[in-house]
């Protein structure tokens, strides 16, 4: 399995597309770019999309308009991009849902690999198991013991059926031998509101991008991060694997995709410029402050990552017995 941690540990300057790649595309871009975020406003995809849009506009002098097209676990926005003109003026932020959906639905309106051109893997960071203060557990081992002693009492929020936070919870159930009940919401923001209220749900496997402020403010208690190593933004929070559930790992990451027939020279120019932006000290610092790590690899490396993630999540869906739906509704 291709691990995100390995990509993060590498010196990603070595993966950056050479500057000459852009010379094959004179005039691009000469009009606004549409960046589709297939997820709810305020989530990690929106946050990263806004950051990239701001920096690309500085670089190229053209507006990059972030367009939220939330719906059906990212499928609505991804379908729009898959069917858009393949000219480099419509691109998408892709997250773990894009790699999960082929295993959650029997039929999608697009091929998650062949209908897209991989541009670059942008950044990634762990999920965090966060609980409402009413939950007495202070560690993963205590939480597992509490869940076993109170079957059916604990419910976890997610951004929807088949979302990364849903699968992270089902993987936890499967490995820990507990029965946390799943409550899906329409996006991360709604799930976070429900957790803060603490009435319907008591926990969440949330992206570090969106939960870090709540954790640092003491509104939610973080019990563990989902990667195999600790996160620099929450250095005192152990990994789930080291603190009660050996081998547990979920490593979400986000990248940029374009329609499949986008000219390779345009893809290379986009990839190279985004990688350059991610090396800017102020940009890298902002991403790391959110708990993520910038990557910025080549189109071929990101394409290989997409395929490896699809295979990984297919195994999780199968082994956890997660319901597979006929078609997106």
C-alpha positions in Angstrom: 0.0 0.0 0.0 1.3 3.4 -0.9 1.4 5.3 2.3 0.9 9.1 2.5 3.5 9.2 5.2 6.2 8.0 2.8 5.2 10.8 0.4 5.4 13.4 3.2 8.8 12.2 4.4 10.3 12.5 1.0 11.8 15.8 -0.2 9.0 16.7 -2.5 11.2 19.2 -4.4 12.6 16.2 -6.2 9.1 15.4 -7.5 8.3 18.8 -8.9 7.7 19.1 -12.6 10.5 21.2 -14.3 9.7 24.8 -15.1 10.2 24.1 -18.8 7.0 22.0 -18.8 4.9 25.1 -19.0 6.7 26.4 -22.1 4.7 24.1 -24.3 1.5 25.9 -23.4 1.9 29.5 -24.5 -1.1 31.7 -23.5 -2.4 29.3 -20.8 -4.2 30.5 -18.8 -5.6 33.5 -20.5 -9.0 33.5 -18.9 -10.5 32.5 -15.5 -10.1 29.0 -14.2 -13.0 27.2 -12.5 -12.0 25.1 -9.5 -14.8 22.8 -8.4 -14.9 21.7 -4.8 -17.3 18.7 -4.7 -17.8 19.1 -0.9 -19.6 21.3 1.5 -18.4 24.9 2.1 -16.1 25.2 5.2 -14.7 21.7 4.9 -11.1 20.8 4.2 -11.6 20.7 0.4 -13.0 24.3 0.5 -10.1 25.5 2.7 -7.4 24.0 0.5 -9.2 25.1 -2.7 -9.4 28.7 -1.5 -5.7 28.7 -0.7 -4.7 27.3 -4.1 -7.0 29.7 -5.9 -5.5 32.7 -4.2 -1.9 31.7 -5.0 -2.6 30.7 -8.6 -4.2 34.1 -9.2 -1.0 35.7 -7.9 1.1 33.6 -10.2 -0.9 33.8 -13.4 -2.9 37.0 -13.0 -6.2 35.2 -13.8 -9.1 34.7 -11.4 -9.5 31.2 -10.1 -13.1 30.8 -9.0 -13.8 28.3 -6.3 -17.2 26.7 -7.0 -18.8 24.5 -4.3 -20.8 21.7 -5.9 -21.6 19.6 -2.9 -23.7 16.4 -3.3 -23.7 12.6 -3.0 -20.2 12.2 -1.4 -18.5 14.4 -4.0 -20.1 12.7 -7.0 -22.0 15.8 -8.2 -19.0 18.0 -8.5 -16.7 15.3 -9.8 -19.2 14.4 -12.5 -19.3 18.0 -13.6 -15.6 18.1 -14.0 -15.4 14.7 -15.8 -17.8 16.1 -18.5 -16.3 19.6 -18.7 -14.3 20.8 -21.7 -10.8 19.3 -21.4 -8.9 22.6 -21.8 -7.5 23.2 -18.3 -10.1 25.8 -17.3 -12.1 23.4 -15.2 -10.3 21.5 -12.5 -11.4 19.7 -9.3 -10.3 19.2 -5.7 -10.4 15.5 -5.1 -10.4 13.9 -1.6 -10.7 10.5 -0.2 -14.3 10.2 -1.2 -13.2 10.1 -4.8 -11.2 7.0 -4.1 -13.9 5.4 -1.9 -16.9 5.9 -4.2 -16.1 3.1 -6.6 -16.5 0.7 -3.7 -19.6 2.3 -2.2 -21.6 2.4 -5.4 -22.2 -0.3 -7.9 -22.4 2.2 -10.7 -21.0 5.8 -11.0 -21.7 8.3 -13.7 -18.0 8.4 -14.5 -14.9 6.2 -14.2 -12.9 7.5 -11.2 -9.6 6.7 -13.0 -10.1 6.9 -16.7 -12.3 10.0 -16.9 -9.8 12.2 -15.1 -6.3 13.4 -15.6 -4.3 13.4 -12.4 -2.6 16.7 -11.8 -0.9 16.5 -8.4 -1.4 15.3 -4.8 -1.6 18.6 -2.8 -1.7 17.8 0.9 -2.9 15.3 3.4 -3.3 14.8 7.1 -4.8 12.4 9.6 -8.3 12.0 10.8 -8.7 12.6 14.5 -11.0 10.6 16.8 -12.6 13.4 18.7 -15.3 13.1 21.4 -17.7 15.4 23.1 -16.6 16.4 26.7 -19.5 14.2 28.1 -17.6 11.1 27.1 -15.5 10.1 30.1 -12.7 8.3 28.2 -9.4 10.1 28.1 -7.5 7.6 25.9 -8.1 5.1 23.1 -7.9 2.1 25.4 -10.3 3.7 27.8 -12.6 4.6 25.0 -12.7 1.0 23.6 -13.4 -0.3 27.1 -16.2 2.2 27.6 -17.7 1.4 24.2 -17.7 -2.3 25.0 -19.3 -1.7 28.4 -22.0 0.5 26.8 -23.0 -1.2 23.6 -25.2 0.9 21.3 -24.8 4.0 23.5 -22.1 5.8 21.5 -22.9 7.3 18.1 -20.4 8.8 15.7 -21.1 11.6 13.1 -19.9 11.6 9.6 -20.1 13.7 6.4 -22.4 11.1 4.8 -22.6 7.4 3.9 -19.3 6.3 2.3 -17.5 9.4 3.4 -13.9 9.1 4.8 -15.2 9.8 8.3 -17.8 7.0 7.9 -15.2 4.4 6.7 -12.8 5.5 9.4 -15.4 4.6 12.0 -16.3 1.3 10.4 -12.7 0.3 10.3 -12.4 1.2 14.0 -15.5 -0.9 14.8 -14.1 -3.8 12.9 -10.6 -3.7 14.4 -11.7 -2.8 18.0 -14.7 -5.2 18.2 -17.1 -2.4 19.2 -20.4 -1.2 17.8 -20.3 2.5 17.4 -23.6 3.6 15.6 -23.1 5.7 12.5 -25.1 8.9 12.0 -24.6 10.5 8.6 -24.9 14.2 8.0 -24.7 16.4 4.9 -21.1 17.4 5.1 -18.4 17.9 7.7 -19.8 21.2 8.9 -23.2 19.7 9.8 -21.6 16.8 11.5 -19.3 19.1 13.5 -22.3 21.1 14.7 -24.0 17.9 15.9 -20.9 16.8 17.8 -20.7 20.2 19.5 -24.3 19.9 20.6 -23.5 16.4 22.0 -27.2 15.3 21.9 -27.4 12.9 19.0 -23.7 12.0 18.6 -20.8 11.8 20.9 -17.8 11.4 18.6 -16.4 11.8 15.1 -13.5 10.7 13.0 -12.9 14.2 11.7 -10.3 15.6 9.3 -7.6 17.4 11.2 -8.1 20.4 8.9 -11.5 21.0 10.3 -11.3 19.8 13.9 -7.9 21.3 15.0 -9.4 24.6 16.2 -12.1 22.9 18.3 -9.5 20.6 19.8 -7.1 23.4 20.6 -9.9 25.5 22.1 -10.9 22.5 24.4 -14.3 22.2 22.9 -13.7 18.6 21.7 -11.3 16.1 23.3 -8.9 14.4 20.8 -8.1 10.8 21.7 -5.9 9.7 18.8 -4.8 10.5 15.2 -5.4 8.0 12.5 -1.9 7.9 10.9 0.9 5.7 12.0 2.9 8.6 13.3 2.0 11.6 15.5 1.1 14.9 13.9 3.2 18.0 14.5 0.2 20.2 14.9 -1.1 18.0 17.8 2.1 16.6 19.1 0.7 15.4 22.4 -2.1 13.4 20.8 -1.0 9.8 20.3 -1.8 7.7 17.3 -4.7 5.4 17.5 -2.4 2.5 16.6 0.1 3.2 19.4 -2.5 3.7 22.1 -4.9 0.7 22.0 -5.5 -0.4 18.4 -2.3 -1.6 16.8 -2.2 -1.3 13.0 -5.1 1.1 12.7 -4.3 3.6 9.9 -6.3 6.1 7.8 -4.3 8.6 5.8 -6.7 11.0 3.9 -5.2 13.3 1.3 -6.4 15.8 -1.4 -5.3 16.4 -4.9 -6.2 18.1 -8.1 -7.9 16.5 -11.1 -8.8 17.7 -14.6 -10.9 16.1 -17.3 -9.2 13.1 -18.9 -8.4 14.6 -22.3 -6.8 17.7 -21.0 -3.6 18.3 -23.0 -0.6 16.9 -21.2 1.3 20.2 -21.4 -1.6 21.9 -19.6 -1.6 19.2 -16.9 2.2 19.6 -16.5 1.9 23.3 -16.2 -0.8 23.1 -13.6 1.1 20.4 -11.7 4.4 22.3 -11.7 2.9 25.6 -10.6 0.9 24.0 -7.8 4.1 22.2 -6.6 6.0 25.5 -6.7 3.3 27.2 -4.6 3.4 24.4 -2.1 7.1 25.0 -1.6 6.5 28.7 -0.7 7.4 29.0 3.0 4.2 30.9 3.9 2.0 28.4 2.1 3.7 25.4 3.5 3.5 26.9 7.0 -0.2 27.6 6.6 -0.9 24.0 5.5 1.2 22.6 8.4 -0.6 24.8 10.9 -3.8 23.1 9.9 -2.3 19.7 10.7 -1.6 18.7 7.1 1.6 18.2 5.1 2.1 19.7 1.6 3.2 17.2 -1.2 3.2 18.5 -4.8 4.2 15.4 -6.8 4.0 14.7 -10.5 0.9 13.7 -12.5 2.2 10.1 -12.9 2.9 9.8 -9.2 -0.5 11.1 -8.3 -2.2 8.8 -10.8 -0.5 5.8 -9.1 -1.6 7.1 -5.8 -5.3 7.3 -6.9 -5.2 3.7 -8.1 -3.6 2.5 -4.8 -6.2 4.4 -2.7 -9.1 2.9 -4.7 -7.7 -0.6 -4.1 -7.1 0.1 -0.4 -10.6 1.4 0.3 -12.2 -1.4 -1.7 -10.6 -3.8 0.8 -11.8 -1.7 3.8 -15.4 -1.7 2.4 -15.3 -5.4 1.8 -13.8 -6.4 5.2 -16.0 -4.0 7.2 -19.2 -5.2 5.5 -20.2 -1.6 4.5 -23.4 -1.4 2.5 -22.9 -1.0 -1.2 -25.5 1.1 -2.9 -26.9 0.5 -6.4 -26.5 4.0 -7.8 -25.9 7.5 -6.4 -29.2 9.2 -5.5 
